[in-house]
Structure formats: C-alpha cells, structure tokens
C-alpha cells in the first residue's frame, strides 16, 4: 500500500519548484492534492502535469480572505485535510539600511503572517493524526548578507512551529519545519535578480556549500513526504536542515 493512500493534501505555492515536486511525490504515494498559487496560468499548467488527482486553486498566501475561500473550498469538496504543506514564500534580498516598510510587509505577509494564518484557518478541518510541514530556510540561522528580513521571517516561522507542536499535540496533529539551503528553483528569478546576478549569487553560494552544488527540489520533497507520512508518526516540533552541509560551516 502506498504511504499516503487516500490522504488529502494541500500544498501552498504548489505550481513550481519544491511545492510542485512535493505535490508530485504526494500523488505518487496515493494522495489527492490541492495546489495553490497566485498565477492562474501557472496553476493550470501544473495541475495538467500532475493529473487527475490534483486540483489547482488560485489563492494568495498574504490575503486572509483568499485563505478563507481556500478552506471553504477544501471543506466543501474534501471534508478534511490530512497533510498541510505550507510552502508558499518569497525571497527578496536587500541590505540592512535599505529596508522600507513596503519591502518588510511584502515578505512578512507571505512568509510569516500567511503561514501562520494558513495553519490557523485550517485547524478546524485537520484530521486526527494530520501532519503539517512548514517550509523554512537555513537563512533563519546563517546571518547571510542581504537576507535580514527574509531570514527574520523564517526564524519567526520556526519559533511558531515549535510552539504549535506543543499546543496541537493533544489534537494528535504533528507540525515540523524543513530548512533548505540553496535549491535550484525559480525563486531567485522571482526575486527580480538578473541572470548575471543569479549566476554570481549561485557561484558565491556554491563556494559555501561543502557538497559544492545547489539542492534539487525532489531532494526536499522526499523529506517532506516522509514527514507527511505515518513513518514520521513520533516526530513533531522538529527542524530539518537539508543544505548540503552549509549550516555546518556557519
């Protein structure tokens, strides 16, 4: 029997990168998956690739009304959720001293506020024994230049994850965080970086990684799938670095 047979999973930010790869893994393991994102065209293309066990819903993680609509849709069509992968996030680099209120709000509203309220609003329909996985980042700990607000948003998410694990345990809901290092996904292009900037950033980052390469989305999704499954039934409140050894050198 497949590890996620007959499970219902929600993957925010599921149209590309780690989210899409994880949705693929979930489906391969027998789950029905709802993916979300802000671009309808990208969602439609992703859902077509994922096949009949996937459904795409346009939903902005920073918009609480969108999250309410998402929860209502899932409730009406599926009744409950067994797996919630809170993956939606953005990376916008800037130096300390150049942070504006707008810049701060954009990152915090998606990476932290959006993640918190996604969980808060899904709690009533999380099944007994449900698994929640928050996608964080090793930037929560590395002190890497130009990532101050992004890193703070992920550090806040990790702290919230630990407290949520304590409070949700009586409901038999598990919650864990995954902290990737640099992964080969479209997130850097979405940050407004030029191809030359991305290439320079990639070379700089690779020099800091003992394994001397970026990770692949499927390497993250396999860990997320494990945490979503009953194989991880005694794991909650934990953080998993998956970074090619980068954090070891910090």
C-alpha positions as CSV (number, residue, x, y, z in Angstrom):
1,X,0.0,0.0,0.0
2,X,1.2,3.5,-0.8
3,X,2.3,5.6,2.1
4,X,-0.3,8.4,1.6
5,X,-3.1,6.3,0.2
6,X,-6.5,8.1,0.5
7,X,-4.9,11.1,2.1
8,X,-5.9,14.7,1.2
9,X,-3.1,17.1,1.0
10,X,-2.9,20.9,0.5
11,X,0.3,22.4,-0.9
12,X,0.5,26.2,-0.9
13,X,2.8,27.6,-3.6
14,X,2.5,24.3,-5.5
15,X,2.8,25.3,-9.1
16,X,6.6,25.2,-9.3
17,X,9.8,24.3,-7.5
18,X,9.7,22.5,-4.2
19,X,5.9,22.8,-4.0
20,X,5.3,21.2,-7.4
21,X,7.8,18.4,-6.8
22,X,6.2,17.6,-3.4
23,X,2.7,17.5,-5.0
24,X,4.1,15.0,-7.5
25,X,5.5,12.9,-4.7
26,X,2.3,13.0,-2.7
27,X,0.3,11.9,-5.7
28,X,2.7,9.1,-6.4
29,X,2.2,7.9,-2.8
30,X,-1.6,7.8,-3.3
31,X,-2.7,11.3,-2.0
32,X,-5.2,13.7,-3.6
33,X,-3.6,17.1,-3.8
34,X,-4.8,20.7,-3.9
35,X,-2.2,23.1,-5.0
36,X,-2.4,26.9,-4.6
37,X,-0.6,29.9,-6.1
38,X,-1.2,33.4,-7.3
39,X,-0.9,32.8,-11.1
40,X,-3.8,31.0,-12.6
41,X,-2.0,30.1,-15.9
42,X,0.9,28.6,-13.9
43,X,-1.5,26.7,-11.7
44,X,-3.5,25.3,-14.7
45,X,-0.2,24.1,-16.3
46,X,0.9,22.5,-13.1
47,X,-2.4,20.8,-12.5
48,X,-2.4,19.4,-16.0
49,X,1.0,17.9,-15.4
50,X,0.0,16.4,-12.1
51,X,-3.0,14.7,-13.5
52,X,-6.5,13.7,-12.3
53,X,-5.6,13.5,-8.6
54,X,-4.6,17.2,-8.5
55,X,-6.7,20.3,-8.3
56,X,-5.5,23.9,-8.5
57,X,-7.0,26.8,-6.6
58,X,-5.8,30.4,-7.0
59,X,-5.0,31.7,-3.6
60,X,-2.6,34.4,-2.4
61,X,-1.0,33.4,0.9
62,X,-0.8,37.0,2.0
63,X,-4.5,37.6,1.6
64,X,-6.6,36.2,4.6
65,X,-9.8,36.3,2.5
66,X,-8.2,34.1,-0.1
67,X,-7.2,31.7,2.7
68,X,-10.8,31.7,4.0
69,X,-12.0,30.9,0.5
70,X,-9.5,28.1,0.1
71,X,-10.5,26.5,3.4
72,X,-14.2,26.7,2.4
73,X,-13.5,25.1,-1.0
74,X,-11.5,22.2,0.6
75,X,-14.2,21.7,3.3
76,X,-17.0,21.5,0.7
77,X,-15.1,19.2,-1.7
78,X,-13.0,17.0,0.6
79,X,-14.3,17.5,4.2
80,X,-10.9,17.3,5.9
81,X,-7.2,17.6,5.3
82,X,-4.6,15.0,6.3
83,X,-1.5,16.9,5.1
84,X,-0.8,20.6,5.0
85,X,2.4,21.7,3.4
86,X,2.8,25.4,4.0
87,X,5.3,26.1,1.2
88,X,4.4,29.5,-0.3
89,X,7.1,32.1,0.2
90,X,9.2,34.7,-1.4
91,X,12.9,35.7,-1.3
92,X,13.6,39.4,-1.8
93,X,17.2,40.4,-0.9
94,X,18.2,43.9,0.3
95,X,20.9,45.3,2.6
96,X,20.2,46.5,6.1
97,X,19.7,50.2,5.8
98,X,17.7,49.8,2.6
99,X,14.6,48.2,4.2
100,X,11.4,50.0,3.5
101,X,8.1,49.4,5.2
102,X,6.6,48.1,2.0
103,X,9.5,45.7,1.5
104,X,9.2,44.5,5.1
105,X,5.4,44.0,4.8
106,X,5.6,42.1,1.4
107,X,8.0,39.4,2.8
108,X,6.4,39.1,6.3
109,X,2.9,39.0,4.9
110,X,3.7,36.0,2.8
111,X,6.5,34.2,4.6
112,X,5.2,34.6,8.2
113,X,1.8,36.1,8.5
114,X,0.5,34.0,5.6
115,X,2.0,30.8,7.0
116,X,0.5,31.4,10.5
117,X,-3.0,32.1,9.2
118,X,-2.9,29.3,6.8
119,X,-2.5,26.9,9.7
120,X,-4.9,28.8,12.0
121,X,-7.7,28.7,9.4
122,X,-7.1,25.0,8.5
123,X,-7.0,23.7,12.1
124,X,-10.8,23.1,12.2
125,X,-10.6,20.7,9.3
126,X,-7.3,19.0,10.0
127,X,-7.9,15.3,10.6
128,X,-6.8,13.4,13.7
129,X,-3.2,12.5,13.1
130,X,-2.7,15.2,10.5
131,X,0.8,16.3,9.5
132,X,1.7,20.0,8.9
133,X,5.1,20.9,7.4
134,X,6.3,24.4,7.2
135,X,8.9,25.3,4.6
136,X,11.5,27.5,6.3
137,X,15.2,28.1,5.5
138,X,18.6,27.8,7.0
139,X,18.8,31.6,6.5
140,X,17.0,31.7,9.8
141,X,20.4,31.0,11.3
142,X,23.2,31.9,8.9
143,X,23.4,35.7,9.1
144,X,23.9,35.8,5.3
145,X,24.2,39.3,3.9
146,X,21.2,40.9,2.2
147,X,18.7,38.5,3.8
148,X,17.8,40.3,7.0
149,X,14.0,40.4,6.6
150,X,13.7,37.1,4.8
151,X,15.8,35.4,7.5
152,X,13.7,37.0,10.2
153,X,10.5,35.8,8.6
154,X,11.9,32.2,8.6
155,X,13.2,32.4,12.2
156,X,9.8,33.6,13.3
157,X,8.2,30.7,11.4
158,X,10.5,28.2,13.1
159,X,9.7,29.6,16.6
160,X,5.9,29.4,15.8
161,X,6.3,25.8,14.6
162,X,7.8,24.7,18.0
163,X,5.0,26.3,20.0
164,X,2.4,25.0,17.6
165,X,3.8,21.5,18.1
166,X,3.2,21.7,21.8
167,X,-0.3,23.1,21.6
168,X,-1.5,20.9,18.7
169,X,-0.2,17.6,20.2
170,X,-3.4,17.0,22.2
171,X,-5.3,17.1,18.9
172,X,-2.8,14.5,17.5
173,X,-1.6,17.0,14.9
174,X,2.1,17.0,14.1
175,X,4.0,20.0,12.8
176,X,7.6,20.2,11.7
177,X,9.8,22.6,9.8
178,X,12.2,21.9,6.9
179,X,15.1,24.3,6.4
180,X,16.5,24.0,2.9
181,X,19.8,25.6,1.8
182,X,20.1,26.9,-1.7
183,X,17.8,24.9,-4.0
184,X,17.6,25.1,-7.8
185,X,14.1,26.7,-8.1
186,X,12.6,29.7,-9.8
187,X,12.5,31.6,-6.5
188,X,15.7,33.6,-7.4
189,X,14.3,34.7,-10.7
190,X,11.2,35.9,-9.0
191,X,13.3,38.0,-6.7
192,X,13.9,40.4,-9.6
193,X,17.6,39.3,-10.0
194,X,19.1,39.5,-13.4
195,X,20.6,36.3,-15.0
196,X,24.1,37.7,-14.3
197,X,23.2,38.4,-10.6
198,X,21.7,34.9,-10.2
199,X,24.9,33.4,-11.7
200,X,27.1,35.4,-9.4
201,X,24.9,34.5,-6.4
202,X,24.9,30.9,-7.3
203,X,28.7,30.7,-7.6
204,X,29.1,32.5,-4.2
205,X,26.6,30.1,-2.6
206,X,28.2,27.0,-4.0
207,X,31.5,28.0,-2.6
208,X,29.9,28.0,0.9
209,X,28.4,24.5,0.5
210,X,30.6,21.6,1.3
211,X,28.9,19.5,-1.4
212,X,29.6,22.2,-3.9
213,X,26.2,22.3,-5.6
214,X,22.6,23.5,-5.1
215,X,20.0,21.1,-4.0
216,X,17.2,19.8,-6.2
217,X,13.5,20.3,-5.5
218,X,13.0,16.5,-5.4
219,X,15.6,16.1,-2.6
220,X,13.4,18.4,-0.5
221,X,10.2,16.9,-1.5
222,X,11.3,13.4,-0.4
223,X,11.9,14.7,3.1
224,X,8.6,16.5,3.2
225,X,6.8,13.3,2.0
226,X,8.5,11.3,4.8
227,X,7.3,13.9,7.4
228,X,3.8,13.8,5.9
229,X,3.6,10.0,6.3
230,X,2.9,7.7,9.2
231,X,6.6,6.8,9.1
232,X,7.1,10.0,11.0
233,X,4.3,9.5,13.5
234,X,6.6,10.2,16.5
235,X,8.1,13.4,15.1
236,X,6.8,16.8,15.9
237,X,8.3,20.2,16.7
238,X,11.5,19.4,14.9
239,X,13.5,21.2,12.3
240,X,15.4,19.5,9.5
241,X,18.3,21.2,7.7
242,X,18.7,19.9,4.2
243,X,21.5,22.1,2.8
244,X,24.5,20.0,1.6
245,X,26.3,20.7,4.8
246,X,26.1,24.5,4.5
247,X,25.0,25.1,8.1
248,X,27.9,23.1,9.4
249,X,30.2,25.9,8.3
250,X,28.3,28.8,9.8
